[in-house]
Amino acid sequence: MWLLGLFALLVVLTYGLARLTDEPLRRYMEYRVNQRLTGYTVRMRALHVHLWTVSFDLENATILQDANPDPPVANITKLTVSVELAGPMAILHALLALLSRSLGNIMSALFGWAVMALLGAASAHEKAWLSALVGVAAAWPILVGVVWPRIATFTLVFIPLPH
């Protein structure tokens, strides 16, 4: 039941955040567009942000030529801009990119203390190689067990057990 309540709270907070950002984003977008245009002015009446669909709706926008403001160059009743995401794959890709960028720091944190405890002080270059070596030494039973489970079982049979 608490999971349903948490989901409802997330929906309400997302909706509230989107409504709170509508007017500041409309003002900012209107300012930036007018800053870049020469000889024209853009007026935007409403901007609605949709966080769940990663889109926004621009409503009742008018483009005016400064020299001849009447009639307007264009009246845009509604314009919808959205970003197409490939669903969960986009999130997975972002997580994998983050993990691959921080892999060096993660390995250093995991195996740096082991290298220092086993081998003493080492230079930064040596620490990187020694951390990789300690990582492989720690992970080889798991890696071999996943790829070749029969070979891993056969190898582990020869490890003597204490009585």
C-alpha positions, 0 to 999 in steps of 0.5 A: 500500500505504501508503494502505491502512496509513494507512486501517487506522491511522485505523480503529484510532485511531478505535475506540480513541478511542471506547473511551477516551471511553466511561466518561468520557462515561457519568460526565459524562452521568449527572452532568448528568442527575442534576443536572437532575432533582429527586426522581429518580436515574438510574444508567447502567451502560454507554455506548458511543460510535460515532464512525463512525456519530455515535451512542451506545448507552446500556445498562442505565439505571435511573430511580429515584424518590428517595422510593420507590426500589423498584421503579424508575420505568423500566429501559432495556435499550438506547437508541440515539441517532444523528445523521442526516447527509446523507453527503458533503453535510454535509461539503461544507456545512461546508466552504463555510460555513467558506470563506464566513465567512473569505472577507474574510480570504482576499481580504485576504491574497491581494490586500492586498499587491498593493493596497499595492504598486500604490497605496500606503497606503489606509484599511481601507475603501478597501483592501477595495474596492481588493482586490476590484478587483485580484481582479476584474482578476486573475480576469477572463480566467479568469471570461470564459474559463469563461463565454464561451470564444469571447469570451475567445479572440477578446479574447486574439488582440488581445494582442500577443506579444513577438518 
